[in-house]
């Protein structure tokens, strides 16, 4: 897997979307992502993959493609990225 150098602006956007990327990377679901944020993530995805077709923010397949690619790259190449916290319930 080749290394992708994200620009500072792209890293700022990915850092903003880190909770959503983490949910997709570890749980395979997306929630709490605004359309504006998704559009910025889609532009990053297009720049790095060379995708030219329109990406729909309502299509689950398109959302999965964008989040899957960016989450994989962000968490495997960024050592500063957060890790999910293990939470255990306290018993009474």
N, CA, C and O atoms as CSV, one atom per row, in Angstrom:
chain,resi,resn,atom,element,x,y,z
A,1,UNK,N,N,0.851,-1.175,0.000
A,1,UNK,CA,C,0.000,0.000,0.000
A,1,UNK,C,C,0.892,1.231,0.000
A,1,UNK,O,O,1.727,1.395,0.889
A,2,UNK,N,N,0.718,2.102,-0.999
A,2,UNK,CA,C,1.560,3.283,-1.079
A,2,UNK,C,C,1.141,4.321,-0.053
A,2,UNK,O,O,-0.016,4.371,0.367
A,3,UNK,N,N,2.085,5.135,0.339
A,3,UNK,CA,C,1.828,6.172,1.311
A,3,UNK,C,C,1.245,7.384,0.599
A,3,UNK,O,O,1.724,7.787,-0.461
A,4,UNK,N,N,0.217,7.954,1.191
A,4,UNK,CA,C,-0.418,9.145,0.629
A,4,UNK,C,C,-0.131,10.309,1.565
A,4,UNK,O,O,-0.362,10.227,2.771
A,5,UNK,N,N,0.361,11.358,1.007
A,5,UNK,CA,C,0.635,12.553,1.801
A,5,UNK,C,C,-0.581,13.475,1.726
A,5,UNK,O,O,-0.879,14.044,0.677
A,6,UNK,N,N,-1.265,13.609,2.837
A,6,UNK,CA,C,-2.387,14.532,2.905
A,6,UNK,C,C,-1.836,15.940,3.133
A,6,UNK,O,O,-0.854,16.119,3.853
A,7,UNK,N,N,-2.471,16.933,2.518
A,7,UNK,CA,C,-2.077,18.318,2.755
A,7,UNK,C,C,-2.533,18.734,4.143
A,7,UNK,O,O,-3.310,18.025,4.783
A,8,UNK,N,N,-2.055,19.873,4.608
A,8,UNK,CA,C,-2.440,20.367,5.932
A,8,UNK,C,C,-3.943,20.622,6.001
A,8,UNK,O,O,-4.578,20.338,7.017
A,9,UNK,N,N,-4.508,21.156,4.926
A,9,UNK,CA,C,-5.951,21.419,4.886
A,9,UNK,C,C,-6.740,20.109,4.938
A,9,UNK,O,O,-7.750,20.008,5.634
A,10,UNK,N,N,-6.268,19.111,4.194
A,10,UNK,CA,C,-6.931,17.803,4.203
A,10,UNK,C,C,-6.833,17.153,5.579
A,10,UNK,O,O,-7.794,16.548,6.054
A,11,UNK,N,N,-5.664,17.279,6.220
A,11,UNK,CA,C,-5.506,16.709,7.562
A,11,UNK,C,C,-6.431,17.394,8.559
A,11,UNK,O,O,-6.957,16.739,9.459
A,12,UNK,N,N,-6.639,18.697,8.416
A,12,UNK,CA,C,-7.560,19.417,9.302
A,12,UNK,C,C,-8.983,18.892,9.118
A,12,UNK,O,O,-9.710,18.711,10.095
A,13,UNK,N,N,-9.378,18.649,7.877
A,13,UNK,CA,C,-10.713,18.111,7.605
A,13,UNK,C,C,-10.843,16.692,8.157
A,13,UNK,O,O,-11.863,16.347,8.753
A,14,UNK,N,N,-9.816,15.876,7.961
A,14,UNK,CA,C,-9.853,14.499,8.472
A,14,UNK,C,C,-9.862,14.477,9.997
A,14,UNK,O,O,-10.535,13.641,10.602
A,15,UNK,N,N,-9.124,15.385,10.617
A,15,UNK,CA,C,-9.119,15.480,12.076
A,15,UNK,C,C,-10.511,15.860,12.577
A,15,UNK,O,O,-10.975,15.339,13.591
A,16,UNK,N,N,-11.177,16.775,11.860
A,16,UNK,CA,C,-12.543,17.174,12.221
A,16,UNK,C,C,-13.508,15.986,12.099
A,16,UNK,O,O,-14.445,15.847,12.886
A,17,UNK,N,N,-13.259,15.143,11.107
A,17,UNK,CA,C,-14.137,13.995,10.861
A,17,UNK,C,C,-13.654,12.734,11.567
A,17,UNK,O,O,-14.181,11.653,11.305
A,18,UNK,N,N,-12.678,12.841,12.446
A,18,UNK,CA,C,-12.113,11.654,13.098
A,18,UNK,C,C,-13.150,10.794,13.827
A,18,UNK,O,O,-13.082,9.570,13.716
A,19,UNK,N,N,-14.109,11.369,14.569
A,19,UNK,CA,C,-15.098,10.513,15.227
A,19,UNK,C,C,-15.912,9.676,14.223
A,19,UNK,O,O,-16.175,8.498,14.466
A,20,UNK,N,N,-16.302,10.280,13.113
A,20,UNK,CA,C,-17.065,9.556,12.105
A,20,UNK,C,C,-16.196,8.512,11.404
A,20,UNK,O,O,-16.652,7.401,11.132
A,21,UNK,N,N,-14.949,8.870,11.113
A,21,UNK,CA,C,-14.030,7.912,10.488
A,21,UNK,C,C,-13.767,6.736,11.424
A,21,UNK,O,O,-13.678,5.591,10.980
A,22,UNK,N,N,-13.644,7.021,12.717
A,22,UNK,CA,C,-13.413,5.959,13.695
A,22,UNK,C,C,-14.619,5.016,13.755
A,22,UNK,O,O,-14.463,3.796,13.800
A,23,UNK,N,N,-15.829,5.601,13.755
A,23,UNK,CA,C,-17.032,4.761,13.771
A,23,UNK,C,C,-17.065,3.827,12.564
A,23,UNK,O,O,-17.410,2.652,12.684
A,24,UNK,N,N,-16.700,4.365,11.397
A,24,UNK,CA,C,-16.734,3.518,10.205
A,24,UNK,C,C,-15.603,2.494,10.220
A,24,UNK,O,O,-15.816,1.335,9.862
A,25,UNK,N,N,-14.427,2.897,10.623
A,25,UNK,CA,C,-13.262,2.005,10.600
A,25,UNK,C,C,-13.444,0.828,11.556
A,25,UNK,O,O,-13.128,-0.310,11.210
A,26,UNK,N,N,-13.948,1.098,12.748
A,26,UNK,CA,C,-14.068,0.039,13.747
A,26,UNK,C,C,-15.462,-0.576,13.835
A,26,UNK,O,O,-15.592,-1.724,14.261
A,27,UNK,N,N,-16.507,0.154,13.444
A,27,UNK,CA,C,-17.862,-0.354,13.595
A,27,UNK,C,C,-18.640,-0.520,12.307
A,27,UNK,O,O,-19.742,-1.069,12.321
A,28,UNK,N,N,-18.090,-0.056,11.190
A,28,UNK,CA,C,-18.718,-0.150,9.868
A,28,UNK,C,C,-20.071,0.551,9.804
A,28,UNK,O,O,-21.006,0.054,9.176
A,29,UNK,N,N,-20.170,1.721,10.464
A,29,UNK,CA,C,-21.367,2.549,10.311
A,29,UNK,C,C,-20.969,4.017,10.410
A,29,UNK,O,O,-19.923,4.349,10.968
A,30,UNK,N,N,-21.796,4.877,9.873
A,30,UNK,CA,C,-21.540,6.314,9.894
A,30,UNK,C,C,-22.734,6.996,10.536
A,30,UNK,O,O,-23.884,6.701,10.212
A,31,UNK,N,N,-22.447,7.909,11.448
A,31,UNK,CA,C,-23.515,8.729,12.017
A,31,UNK,C,C,-22.925,10.066,12.418
A,31,UNK,O,O,-21.738,10.170,12.726
A,32,UNK,N,N,-23.761,11.078,12.410
A,32,UNK,CA,C,-23.334,12.399,12.859
A,32,UNK,C,C,-22.454,13.151,11.889
A,32,UNK,O,O,-21.693,14.025,12.305
A,33,UNK,N,N,-22.536,12.840,10.616
A,33,UNK,CA,C,-21.723,13.534,9.617
A,33,UNK,C,C,-22.623,14.465,8.810
A,33,UNK,O,O,-23.573,14.019,8.167
A,34,UNK,N,N,-22.319,15.749,8.849
A,34,UNK,CA,C,-23.120,16.709,8.094
A,34,UNK,C,C,-22.828,16.571,6.600
A,34,UNK,O,O,-21.794,16.032,6.204
A,35,UNK,N,N,-23.736,17.056,5.796
A,35,UNK,CA,C,-23.551,17.019,4.337
A,35,UNK,C,C,-22.343,17.851,3.924
A,35,UNK,O,O,-21.601,17.459,3.024
A,36,UNK,N,N,-22.140,18.992,4.569
A,36,UNK,CA,C,-21.001,19.849,4.243
A,36,UNK,C,C,-19.681,19.125,4.523
A,36,UNK,O,O,-18.759,19.182,3.710
A,37,UNK,N,N,-19.588,18.449,5.662
A,37,UNK,CA,C,-18.379,17.696,5.995
A,37,UNK,C,C,-18.187,16.539,5.025
A,37,UNK,O,O,-17.070,16.277,4.579
A,38,UNK,N,N,-19.270,15.848,4.698
A,38,UNK,CA,C,-19.153,14.735,3.748
A,38,UNK,C,C,-18.674,15.222,2.387
A,38,UNK,O,O,-17.865,14.555,1.741
A,39,UNK,N,N,-19.162,16.370,1.948
A,39,UNK,CA,C,-18.735,16.914,0.649
A,39,UNK,C,C,-17.239,17.222,0.649
A,39,UNK,O,O,-16.558,16.987,-0.350
A,40,UNK,N,N,-16.721,17.749,1.768
A,40,UNK,CA,C,-15.280,17.996,1.858
A,40,UNK,C,C,-14.503,16.688,1.849
A,40,UNK,O,O,-13.447,16.605,1.223
A,41,UNK,N,N,-15.012,15.657,2.538
A,41,UNK,CA,C,-14.357,14.345,2.528
A,41,UNK,C,C,-14.400,13.732,1.130
A,41,UNK,O,O,-13.439,13.096,0.698
A,42,UNK,N,N,-15.512,13.922,0.429
A,42,UNK,CA,C,-15.638,13.390,-0.923
A,42,UNK,C,C,-14.639,14.042,-1.864
A,42,UNK,O,O,-14.101,13.381,-2.752
A,43,UNK,N,N,-14.386,15.334,-1.680
A,43,UNK,CA,C,-13.394,16.021,-2.513
A,43,UNK,C,C,-11.989,15.477,-2.257
A,43,UNK,O,O,-11.207,15.313,-3.194
A,44,UNK,N,N,-11.669,15.199,-0.998
A,44,UNK,CA,C,-10.371,14.595,-0.668
A,44,UNK,C,C,-10.272,13.222,-1.320
A,44,UNK,O,O,-9.246,12.877,-1.907
A,45,UNK,N,N,-11.342,12.443,-1.213
A,45,UNK,CA,C,-11.390,11.100,-1.815
A,45,UNK,C,C,-11.164,11.186,-3.325
A,45,UNK,O,O,-10.396,10.405,-3.886
A,46,UNK,N,N,-11.832,12.133,-3.978
A,46,UNK,CA,C,-11.688,12.295,-5.433
A,46,UNK,C,C,-10.257,12.662,-5.818
A,46,UNK,O,O,-9.719,12.138,-6.793
A,47,UNK,N,N,-9.642,13.563,-5.050
A,47,UNK,CA,C,-8.271,13.984,-5.353
A,47,UNK,C,C,-7.279,12.828,-5.253
A,47,UNK,O,O,-6.354,12.725,-6.059
A,48,UNK,N,N,-7.475,11.965,-4.265
A,48,UNK,CA,C,-6.504,10.898,-4.033
A,48,UNK,C,C,-6.761,9.639,-4.857
A,48,UNK,O,O,-5.838,8.863,-5.102
A,49,UNK,N,N,-7.989,9.433,-5.282
A,49,UNK,CA,C,-8.290,8.224,-6.062
A,49,UNK,C,C,-8.424,8.497,-7.553
A,49,UNK,O,O,-8.396,7.566,-8.359
A,50,UNK,N,N,-8.569,9.769,-7.929
A,50,UNK,CA,C,-8.754,10.102,-9.333
A,50,UNK,C,C,-10.187,9.872,-9.806
A,50,UNK,O,O,-10.458,9.864,-11.007
A,51,UNK,N,N,-11.090,9.688,-8.869
A,51,UNK,CA,C,-12.509,9.483,-9.177
A,51,UNK,C,C,-13.069,10.740,-9.845
A,51,UNK,O,O,-12.843,11.850,-9.363
A,52,UNK,N,N,-13.794,10.571,-10.949
A,52,UNK,CA,C,-14.344,11.731,-11.647
A,52,UNK,C,C,-15.863,11.804,-11.577
A,52,UNK,O,O,-16.443,12.860,-11.831
A,53,UNK,N,N,-16.507,10.711,-11.241
A,53,UNK,CA,C,-17.977,10.743,-11.218
A,53,UNK,C,C,-18.477,11.467,-9.963
A,53,UNK,O,O,-17.746,11.635,-8.987
A,54,UNK,N,N,-19.721,11.882,-10.020
A,54,UNK,CA,C,-20.348,12.569,-8.892
A,54,UNK,C,C,-20.546,11.588,-7.751
A,54,UNK,O,O,-20.954,10.448,-7.976
A,55,UNK,N,N,-20.263,12.015,-6.534
A,55,UNK,CA,C,-20.465,11.181,-5.356
A,55,UNK,C,C,-21.677,11.722,-4.617
A,55,UNK,O,O,-21.714,12.891,-4.234
A,56,UNK,N,N,-22.661,10.868,-4.422
A,56,UNK,CA,C,-23.922,11.263,-3.795
A,56,UNK,C,C,-23.828,11.118,-2.278
A,56,UNK,O,O,-23.398,10.082,-1.770
A,57,UNK,N,N,-24.233,12.163,-1.563
A,57,UNK,CA,C,-24.160,12.122,-0.101
A,57,UNK,C,C,-25.310,11.327,0.515
A,57,UNK,O,O,-25.365,11.161,1.733
A,58,UNK,N,N,-26.233,10.833,-0.322
A,58,UNK,CA,C,-27.353,10.039,0.182
A,58,UNK,C,C,-27.234,8.561,-0.172
A,58,UNK,O,O,-27.996,7.739,0.336
A,59,UNK,N,N,-26.286,8.220,-1.035
A,59,UNK,CA,C,-26.114,6.837,-1.490
A,59,UNK,C,C,-25.212,6.091,-0.517
A,59,UNK,O,O,-24.068,6.491,-0.301
A,60,UNK,N,N,-25.709,5.026,0.062
A,60,UNK,CA,C,-24.926,4.290,1.048
A,60,UNK,C,C,-23.664,3.686,0.454
A,60,UNK,O,O,-22.649,3.577,1.141
A,61,UNK,N,N,-23.713,3.299,-0.790
A,61,UNK,CA,C,-22.519,2.756,-1.440
A,61,UNK,C,C,-21.427,3.802,-1.586
A,61,UNK,O,O,-20.255,3.525,-1.334
A,62,UNK,N,N,-21.812,5.002,-1.994
A,62,UNK,CA,C,-20.841,6.094,-2.124
A,62,UNK,C,C,-20.278,6.488,-0.761
A,62,UNK,O,O,-19.076,6.718,-0.628
A,63,UNK,N,N,-21.132,6.566,0.236
A,63,UNK,CA,C,-20.687,6.907,1.587
A,63,UNK,C,C,-19.698,5.857,2.096
A,63,UNK,O,O,-18.672,6.199,2.683
A,64,UNK,N,N,-20.007,4.589,1.870
A,64,UNK,CA,C,-19.113,3.512,2.309
A,64,UNK,C,C,-17.776,3.569,1.583
A,64,UNK,O,O,-16.735,3.324,2.193
A,65,UNK,N,N,-17.786,3.886,0.295
A,65,UNK,CA,C,-16.537,4.006,-0.461
A,65,UNK,C,C,-15.656,5.113,0.111
A,65,UNK,O,O,-14.467,4.907,0.353
A,66,UNK,N,N,-16.243,6.280,0.322
A,66,UNK,CA,C,-15.491,7.429,0.812
A,66,UNK,C,C,-14.957,7.165,2.221
A,66,UNK,O,O,-13.766,7.336,2.479
A,67,UNK,N,N,-15.836,6.750,3.122
A,67,UNK,CA,C,-15.402,6.527,4.503
A,67,UNK,C,C,-14.457,5.340,4.620
A,67,UNK,O,O,-13.511,5.384,5.406
A,68,UNK,N,N,-14.692,4.295,3.860
A,68,UNK,CA,C,-13.810,3.130,3.917
A,68,UNK,C,C,-12.397,3.471,3.491
A,68,UNK,O,O,-11.438,3.107,4.172
A,69,UNK,N,N,-12.258,4.166,2.376
A,69,UNK,CA,C,-10.942,4.532,1.860
A,69,UNK,C,C,-10.233,5.500,2.805
A,69,UNK,O,O,-9.084,5.276,3.186
A,70,UNK,N,N,-10.930,6.583,3.183
A,70,UNK,CA,C,-10.286,7.599,4.021
A,70,UNK,C,C,-9.989,7.087,5.420
A,70,UNK,O,O,-8.935,7.397,5.976
A,71,UNK,N,N,-10.891,6.313,6.000
A,71,UNK,CA,C,-10.642,5.779,7.342
A,71,UNK,C,C,-9.442,4.839,7.337
A,71,UNK,O,O,-8.596,4.907,8.228
A,72,UNK,N,N,-9.366,3.967,6.343
A,72,UNK,CA,C,-8.240,3.034,6.250
A,72,UNK,C,C,-6.926,3.795,6.136
A,72,UNK,O,O,-5.966,3.497,6.847
A,73,UNK,N,N,-6.886,4.778,5.240
A,73,UNK,CA,C,-5.662,5.570,5.055
A,73,UNK,C,C,-5.333,6.393,6.304
A,73,UNK,O,O,-4.180,6.443,6.731
A,74,UNK,N,N,-6.327,7.025,6.875
A,74,UNK,CA,C,-6.100,7.909,8.014
A,74,UNK,C,C,-5.571,7.140,9.221
A,74,UNK,O,O,-4.623,7.583,9.868
A,75,UNK,N,N,-6.166,6.008,9.526
A,75,UNK,CA,C,-5.761,5.291,10.732
A,75,UNK,C,C,-4.524,4.422,10.540
A,75,UNK,O,O,-3.835,4.140,11.521
A,76,UNK,N,N,-4.212,3.986,9.329
A,76,UNK,CA,C,-3.007,3.196,9.138
A,76,UNK,C,C,-1.780,4.075,8.947
A,76,UNK,O,O,-0.666,3.654,9.261
A,77,UNK,N,N,-1.964,5.291,8.438
A,77,UNK,CA,C,-0.818,6.144,8.155
A,77,UNK,C,C,-0.631,7.276,9.154
A,77,UNK,O,O,0.408,7.937,9.134
A,78,UNK,N,N,-1.589,7.518,10.015
A,78,UNK,CA,C,-1.499,8.627,10.949
A,78,UNK,C,C,-1.315,8.093,12.362
A,78,UNK,O,O,-2.244,7.542,12.953
A,79,UNK,N,N,-0.122,8.257,12.895
A,79,UNK,CA,C,0.143,7.762,14.245
A,79,UNK,C,C,-0.486,8.650,15.307
A,79,UNK,O,O,-0.619,8.237,16.459
A,80,UNK,N,N,-0.874,9.864,14.934
A,80,UNK,CA,C,-1.507,10.783,15.879
A,80,UNK,C,C,-3.004,10.509,16.046
A,80,UNK,O,O,-3.633,11.043,16.960
A,81,UNK,N,N,-3.575,9.681,15.169
A,81,UNK,CA,C,-5.019,9.425,15.206
A,81,UNK,C,C,-5.405,8.722,16.496
A,81,UNK,O,O,-4.634,7.944,17.057
A,82,UNK,N,N,-6.591,9.008,16.942
A,82,UNK,CA,C,-7.083,8.418,18.179
A,82,UNK,C,C,-7.412,6.946,18.029
A,82,UNK,O,O,-7.684,6.464,16.929
A,83,UNK,N,N,-7.386,6.257,19.120
A,83,UNK,CA,C,-7.775,4.848,19.158
A,83,UNK,C,C,-9.078,4.746,19.952
A,83,UNK,O,O,-9.307,5.540,20.865
A,84,UNK,N,N,-9.924,3.787,19.617
A,84,UNK,CA,C,-11.171,3.664,20.389
A,84,UNK,C,C,-10.861,3.264,21.822
A,84,UNK,O,O,-9.942,2.489,22.087
A,85,UNK,N,N,-11.634,3.800,22.721
A,85,UNK,CA,C,-11.443,3.486,24.140
A,85,UNK,C,C,-12.329,2.306,24.502
A,85,UNK,O,O,-13.506,2.264,24.145
A,86,UNK,N,N,-11.760,1.363,25.203
A,86,UNK,CA,C,-12.540,0.225,25.680
A,86,UNK,C,C,-13.324,0.660,26.900
A,86,UNK,O,O,-12.753,1.187,27.855
A,87,UNK,N,N,-14.595,0.449,26.874
A,87,UNK,CA,C,-15.449,0.846,27.972
A,87,UNK,C,C,-16.098,-0.401,28.558
A,87,UNK,O,O,-16.672,-1.215,27.834
A,88,UNK,N,N,-16.004,-0.538,29.846
A,88,UNK,CA,C,-16.671,-1.653,30.508
A,88,UNK,C,C,-17.686,-1.101,31.492
A,88,UNK,O,O,-17.463,-0.072,32.131
A,89,UNK,N,N,-18.775,-1.786,31.600
A,89,UNK,CA,C,-19.822,-1.351,32.526
A,89,UNK,C,C,-19.446,-1.789,33.928
A,89,UNK,O,O,-18.920,-2.880,34.146
A,90,UNK,N,N,-19.731,-0.912,34.862
A,90,UNK,CA,C,-19.493,-1.264,36.261
A,90,UNK,C,C,-20.675,-2.057,36.765
A,90,UNK,O,O,-21.830,-1.714,36.514
A,91,UNK,N,N,-20.373,-3.110,37.471
A,91,UNK,CA,C,-21.447,-3.908,38.049
A,91,UNK,C,C,-21.744,-3.389,39.444
A,91,UNK,O,O,-20.850,-2.979,40.185
A,92,UNK,N,N,-23.004,-3.418,39.772
A,92,UNK,CA,C,-23.415,-2.944,41.100
A,92,UNK,C,C,-23.425,-4.057,42.103
A,92,UNK,O,O,-23.747,-3.834,43.270
